[in-house]
Amino acid sequence: MLKGEEGIMRGSCLCGRVKYLIQGEPRQVVGCHCTQCRKASGHYVAATQTHNDQLQVERQSNITWFQSSTTARRGFCKNCGSQLFWARLDSAHTSVMAGTIDGDTGLRMDRQLYPETKGDYYALPDIETVEQFSLKMDQ
């Protein structure tokens, strides 16, 4: 957690036009290696998650939402293109890209999703270090 603001994390896009605040304790970070996440980010996605009531976004008019599947959408800064959010359409939670959080988070990556579709140019940690899951995904 950020020092001086117990229970609050702040983050933003690259250009700073979108800023957000997370109140409370978000989920640990999940690494997703599915094809959609790799195409959207240029690598794999590392994201935490919070309840929608605990996420405050400033200047939401600077976010473009792209419906990336029949069940989910991704939020990007319409100016700099930073990928900020991922959310299931019917969920009360929003995933927040961990790299967009300012400062130290106190979080750690505790899961890897879709390791079988990861890029061939990088290796994953041993399964003893990080639990790996394969889930059926709506493509």
Accessible surface in RSA format (square Angstrom, percent):
REM  Atomic radii and reference values for relative SASA: ProtOr
REM  Chains: A
REM  Algorithm: Lee & Richards
REM  Probe-radius: 1.40
REM  Slices: 20
REM RES _ NUM      All-atoms   Total-Side   Main-Chain    Non-polar    All polar
REM                ABS   REL    ABS   REL    ABS   REL    ABS   REL    ABS   REL
RES MET A   1    51.55  26.7  22.59  15.0  28.96  68.9  22.59  19.2  28.96  38.4
RES LEU A   2    31.08  17.3  27.49  19.7   3.58   9.0  28.89  20.3   2.19   5.9
RES LYS A   3   197.09  96.1 166.36 102.1  30.73  73.2 117.71 106.0  79.38  84.6
RES GLY A   4    85.71 105.7   0.00   N/A  85.71 105.7  43.78 120.1  41.93  93.9
RES GLU A   5    56.17  32.2  49.89  37.7   6.28  15.0  31.10  60.2  25.06  20.5
RES GLU A   6   160.29  92.0 134.54 101.8  25.75  61.3  65.46 126.6  94.83  77.4
RES GLY A   7    20.31  25.0   0.00   N/A  20.31  25.0  18.39  50.5   1.92   4.3
RES ILE A   8    40.74  23.2  40.74  30.4   0.00   0.0  40.74  29.3   0.00   0.0
RES MET A   9     0.00   0.0   0.00   0.0   0.00   0.0   0.00   0.0   0.00   0.0
RES ARG A  10    97.07  40.8  97.07  49.5   0.00   0.0  37.96  51.9  59.11  35.8
RES GLY A  11     2.02   2.5   0.00   N/A   2.02   2.5   0.00   0.0   2.02   4.5
RES SER A  12    26.72  22.6  21.06  28.1   5.66  13.0   2.90   6.2  23.82  33.4
RES CYS A  13     6.67   5.0   0.00   0.0   6.67  15.7   1.07   2.7   5.60   6.0
RES LEU A  14   156.82  87.3 125.15  89.5  31.67  79.6 131.88  92.6  24.94  67.1
RES CYS A  15    55.45  41.9  17.95  20.0  37.50  88.1  27.73  70.3  27.72  29.9
RES GLY A  16    19.01  23.4   0.00   N/A  19.01  23.4  16.32  44.8   2.69   6.0
RES ARG A  17   115.76  48.6 115.51  58.9   0.24   0.6  21.04  28.8  94.71  57.4
RES VAL A  18     0.00   0.0   0.00   0.0   0.00   0.0   0.00   0.0   0.00   0.0
RES LYS A  19    86.49  42.2  86.49  53.1   0.00   0.0  34.79  31.3  51.69  55.1
RES TYR A  20     5.30   2.5   0.00   0.0   5.30  13.8   2.12   1.6   3.18   3.9
RES LEU A  21    21.99  12.2  21.99  15.7   0.00   0.0  21.99  15.4   0.00   0.0
RES ILE A  22     0.01   0.0   0.01   0.0   0.00   0.0   0.01   0.0   0.00   0.0
RES GLN A  23    71.36  39.9  71.25  52.1   0.10   0.2  16.01  34.1  55.35  42.0
RES GLY A  24    25.81  31.8   0.00   N/A  25.81  31.8  22.30  61.2   3.51   7.9
RES GLU A  25   122.62  70.4  96.34  72.9  26.28  62.6  58.12 112.4  64.50  52.7
RES PRO A  26     4.82   3.5   0.00   0.0   4.82  17.5   1.09   0.9   3.73  23.2
RES ARG A  27    71.30  29.9  56.49  28.8  14.81  35.3  46.91  64.1  24.39  14.8
RES GLN A  28    59.90  33.5  58.01  42.4   1.89   4.5  24.78  52.7  35.12  26.6
RES VAL A  29    12.22   8.0  12.22  11.1   0.00   0.0  12.22  10.6   0.00   0.0
RES VAL A  30     9.11   6.0   7.89   7.1   1.22   2.9   7.89   6.9   1.22   3.3
RES GLY A  31     0.00   0.0   0.00   N/A   0.00   0.0   0.00   0.0   0.00   0.0
RES CYS A  32    14.21  10.7  14.21  15.8   0.00   0.0   7.83  19.8   6.37   6.9
RES HIS A  33     0.48   0.3   0.48   0.3   0.00   0.0   0.48   0.5   0.00   0.0
RES CYS A  34     3.57   2.7   3.40   3.8   0.18   0.4   1.66   4.2   1.91   2.1
RES THR A  35    51.71  36.8  51.25  52.0   0.46   1.1  35.32  47.4  16.39  24.8
RES GLN A  36    35.04  19.6  30.24  22.1   4.80  11.4  21.40  45.5  13.65  10.3
RES CYS A  37     9.82   7.4   9.82  11.0   0.00   0.0   0.00   0.0   9.82  10.6
RES ARG A  38    61.08  25.6  57.11  29.1   3.97   9.4   5.89   8.1  55.19  33.4
RES LYS A  39   168.07  82.0 138.51  85.0  29.56  70.4  86.21  77.6  81.86  87.2
RES ALA A  40    35.99  33.1   6.68  10.3  29.32  66.7  16.71  23.5  19.28  51.1
RES SER A  41    49.36  41.7  13.18  17.6  36.18  83.4  19.69  41.9  29.67  41.6
RES GLY A  42    64.77  79.9   0.00   N/A  64.77  79.9  37.24 102.2  27.54  61.7
RES HIS A  43    70.10  38.3  69.97  48.6   0.13   0.3  51.44  53.0  18.66  21.7
RES TYR A  44    65.75  30.7  53.56  30.5  12.19  31.7  15.89  11.9  49.86  61.5
RES VAL A  45     9.83   6.5   6.97   6.3   2.86   6.9   9.83   8.5   0.00   0.0
RES ALA A  46    30.33  27.9  23.50  36.3   6.83  15.5  23.50  33.1   6.83  18.1
RES ALA A  47     7.25   6.7   7.25  11.2   0.00   0.0   7.25  10.2   0.00   0.0
RES THR A  48     0.00   0.0   0.00   0.0   0.00   0.0   0.00   0.0   0.00   0.0
RES GLN A  49    44.81  25.1  41.87  30.6   2.94   7.0   0.66   1.4  44.15  33.5
RES THR A  50     4.83   3.4   0.29   0.3   4.54  10.8   4.54   6.1   0.29   0.4
RES HIS A  51    61.59  33.7  59.46  41.3   2.14   5.5  41.06  42.3  20.54  23.9
RES ASN A  52    61.13  42.2  49.93  48.2  11.20  27.0  25.65  61.7  35.47  34.3
RES ASP A  53   120.13  84.1  91.85  91.4  28.28  66.9  31.27  73.6  88.86  88.6
RES GLN A  54    64.30  36.0  64.02  46.8   0.28   0.7  14.85  31.6  49.45  37.5
RES LEU A  55    27.99  15.6  11.66   8.3  16.33  41.1  11.66   8.2  16.33  43.9
RES GLN A  56    93.27  52.2  88.24  64.5   5.03  12.0  35.82  76.3  57.45  43.6
RES VAL A  57    28.76  18.9  11.33  10.3  17.44  42.0  11.90  10.3  16.87  45.7
RES GLU A  58    91.58  52.6  85.81  64.9   5.77  13.7  39.46  76.3  52.12  42.5
RES ARG A  59   116.61  49.0  98.00  50.0  18.60  44.3  51.37  70.2  65.24  39.5
RES GLN A  60   115.79  64.7 104.12  76.1  11.67  27.8  26.73  56.9  89.06  67.5
RES SER A  61    90.89  76.8  70.73  94.4  20.16  46.4  59.72 127.2  31.17  43.7
RES ASN A  62    29.19  20.1  29.19  28.2   0.00   0.0   0.00   0.0  29.19  28.2
RES ILE A  63    15.77   9.0   3.01   2.2  12.76  30.8   3.01   2.2  12.76  34.6
RES THR A  64    63.42  45.1  59.32  60.1   4.11   9.8  54.24  72.9   9.18  13.9
RES TRP A  65    87.78  35.2  59.74  28.9  28.05  65.9  46.62  24.9  41.16  66.8
RES PHE A  66   118.10  59.1 115.04  71.3   3.06   8.0 118.10  71.6   0.00   0.0
RES GLN A  67   103.04  57.6  80.82  59.1  22.22  52.9  26.33  56.1  76.71  58.2
RES SER A  68    21.10  17.8   3.82   5.1  17.28  39.8   5.36  11.4  15.73  22.0
RES SER A  69    18.83  15.9   3.88   5.2  14.94  34.4  14.71  31.3   4.11   5.8
RES THR A  70   105.69  75.2  87.10  88.3  18.60  44.3  81.27 109.2  24.42  36.9
RES THR A  71    54.98  39.1  51.87  52.6   3.10   7.4  51.47  69.1   3.51   5.3
RES ALA A  72     3.03   2.8   3.03   4.7   0.00   0.0   3.03   4.3   0.00   0.0
RES ARG A  73    88.41  37.1  88.41  45.1   0.00   0.0  11.76  16.1  76.64  46.5
RES ARG A  74     5.49   2.3   5.49   2.8   0.00   0.0   1.53   2.1   3.96   2.4
RES GLY A  75     0.00   0.0   0.00   N/A   0.00   0.0   0.00   0.0   0.00   0.0
RES PHE A  76    38.03  19.0  38.03  23.6   0.00   0.0  38.03  23.1   0.00   0.0
RES CYS A  77     1.80   1.4   0.00   0.0   1.80   4.2   0.00   0.0   1.80   1.9
RES LYS A  78   125.15  61.1  89.64  55.0  35.51  84.5  51.06  46.0  74.08  78.9
RES ASN A  79    76.17  52.5  43.76  42.3  32.41  78.0   6.12  14.7  70.05  67.7
RES CYS A  80    43.33  32.8   8.12   9.1  35.22  82.8  16.93  42.9  26.41  28.5
RES GLY A  81    46.46  57.3   0.00   N/A  46.46  57.3  29.56  81.1  16.90  37.9
RES SER A  82    23.10  19.5  12.30  16.4  10.80  24.9  15.07  32.1   8.04  11.3
RES GLN A  83    22.06  12.3  12.30   9.0   9.76  23.2   9.55  20.3  12.51   9.5
RES LEU A  84     0.00   0.0   0.00   0.0   0.00   0.0   0.00   0.0   0.00   0.0
RES PHE A  85     1.55   0.8   1.55   1.0   0.00   0.0   1.55   0.9   0.00   0.0
RES TRP A  86    58.44  23.5  58.44  28.3   0.00   0.0  54.21  28.9   4.23   6.9
RES ALA A  87     9.05   8.3   8.20  12.7   0.85   1.9   9.05  12.7   0.00   0.0
RES ARG A  88   123.49  51.8 118.51  60.4   4.98  11.9  29.09  39.8  94.40  57.2
RES LEU A  89    87.39  48.7  53.55  38.3  33.84  85.1  56.40  39.6  31.00  83.4
RES ASP A  90   135.00  94.6  96.82  96.4  38.18  90.3  51.18 120.4  83.82  83.6
RES SER A  91    40.03  33.8  18.09  24.1  21.94  50.5  13.88  29.6  26.15  36.6
RES ALA A  92    50.11  46.1  40.39  62.3   9.72  22.1  45.02  63.4   5.09  13.5
RES HIS A  93    74.79  40.9  72.82  50.6   1.97   5.0  42.31  43.6  32.48  37.8
RES THR A  94    12.54   8.9  12.42  12.6   0.12   0.3   1.95   2.6  10.58  16.0
RES SER A  95     7.05   6.0   6.70   8.9   0.35   0.8   2.17   4.6   4.88   6.8
RES VAL A  96     0.00   0.0   0.00   0.0   0.00   0.0   0.00   0.0   0.00   0.0
RES MET A  97    13.77   7.1  13.77   9.1   0.00   0.0  11.70   9.9   2.07   2.7
RES ALA A  98    20.99  19.3  14.47  22.3   6.52  14.8  14.68  20.7   6.31  16.7
RES GLY A  99    78.74  97.1   0.00   N/A  78.74  97.1  44.28 121.5  34.46  77.2
RES THR A 100    22.71  16.2  16.19  16.4   6.52  15.5  21.36  28.7   1.36   2.1
RES ILE A 101    14.28   8.1   0.00   0.0  14.28  34.4   0.00   0.0  14.28  38.8
RES ASP A 102    68.64  48.1  63.75  63.5   4.89  11.6  28.76  67.7  39.88  39.8
RES GLY A 103    60.94  75.1   0.00   N/A  60.94  75.1  35.10  96.3  25.84  57.9
RES ASP A 104   118.73  83.2 110.10 109.6   8.63  20.4  34.55  81.3  84.18  84.0
RES THR A 105    29.63  21.1  24.72  25.1   4.91  11.7  12.35  16.6  17.28  26.1
RES GLY A 106    68.94  85.0   0.00   N/A  68.94  85.0  34.98  96.0  33.95  76.0
RES LEU A 107    24.61  13.7   1.24   0.9  23.37  58.7   1.26   0.9  23.35  62.8
RES ARG A 108   148.78  62.5 142.13  72.5   6.65  15.8  68.36  93.4  80.42  48.7
RES MET A 109    46.15  23.9  35.20  23.3  10.94  26.1  29.92  25.4  16.22  21.5
RES ASP A 110    38.11  26.7  31.65  31.5   6.45  15.3   8.08  19.0  30.03  29.9
RES ARG A 111    70.28  29.5  70.28  35.8   0.00   0.0  14.10  19.3  56.18  34.1
RES GLN A 112     4.72   2.6   4.72   3.5   0.00   0.0   0.00   0.0   4.72   3.6
RES LEU A 113    33.23  18.5  33.23  23.8   0.00   0.0  33.23  23.3   0.00   0.0
RES TYR A 114    22.05  10.3  22.05  12.5   0.00   0.0  12.75   9.6   9.31  11.5
RES PRO A 115    25.16  18.3  18.50  16.9   6.66  24.2  18.76  15.5   6.39  39.7
RES GLU A 116   113.86  65.4  72.20  54.6  41.66  99.2  68.62 132.7  45.24  36.9
RES THR A 117    50.36  35.8  43.31  43.9   7.05  16.8  49.57  66.6   0.79   1.2
RES LYS A 118    56.96  27.8  41.22  25.3  15.74  37.5  30.78  27.7  26.18  27.9
RES GLY A 119     4.48   5.5   0.00   N/A   4.48   5.5   4.48  12.3   0.00   0.0
RES ASP A 120   142.35  99.7 106.87 106.4  35.48  83.9  46.41 109.2  95.94  95.7
RES TYR A 121   132.39  61.8  94.31  53.7  38.08  99.1  99.80  75.0  32.60  40.2
RES TYR A 122    37.33  17.4  23.94  13.6  13.39  34.8  34.50  25.9   2.83   3.5
RES ALA A 123    93.17  85.7  64.71  99.9  28.46  64.7  67.81  95.5  25.36  67.2
RES LEU A 124    38.12  21.2  15.25  10.9  22.87  57.5  16.37  11.5  21.75  58.5
RES PRO A 125    56.65  41.3  40.42  36.8  16.23  59.0  53.39  44.1   3.26  20.2
RES ASP A 126    98.07  68.7  88.54  88.1   9.53  22.5  14.49  34.1  83.58  83.4
RES ILE A 127   113.54  64.6 100.98  75.2  12.56  30.3 100.98  72.7  12.56  34.1
RES GLU A 128   158.38  90.9 119.82  90.6  38.56  91.8  64.64 125.0  93.74  76.5
RES THR A 129    92.66  65.9  69.38  70.3  23.28  55.5  55.00  73.9  37.66  56.9
RES VAL A 130    11.04   7.3  10.05   9.1   0.98   2.4  11.00   9.6   0.03   0.1
RES GLU A 131    98.08  56.3  91.55  69.3   6.53  15.6  29.86  57.7  68.22  55.7
RES GLN A 132    43.56  24.4  25.13  18.4  18.43  43.9   3.67   7.8  39.89  30.3
RES PHE A 133    67.79  33.9  63.86  39.6   3.94  10.2  67.79  41.1   0.00   0.0
RES SER A 134    73.38  62.0  43.72  58.3  29.66  68.3  31.03  66.1  42.35  59.3
RES LEU A 135    94.83  52.8  82.56  59.1  12.27  30.8  88.41  62.1   6.42  17.3
RES LYS A 136   207.17 101.1 166.50 102.2  40.67  96.8 118.76 106.9  88.41  94.2
RES MET A 137    48.39  25.1  28.33  18.7  20.06  47.8  22.41  19.1  25.97  34.4
RES ASP A 138    56.71  39.7  40.14  39.9  16.58  39.2  26.65  62.7  30.06  30.0
RES GLN A 139   140.15  78.4  86.65  63.3  53.51 127.4  62.56 133.2  77.60  58.9
END  Absolute sums over single chains surface
CHAIN  1 A     7842.7       5896.3       1946.4       4034.6       3808.1
END  Absolute sums over all chains
TOTAL          7842.7       5896.3       1946.4       4034.6       3808.1
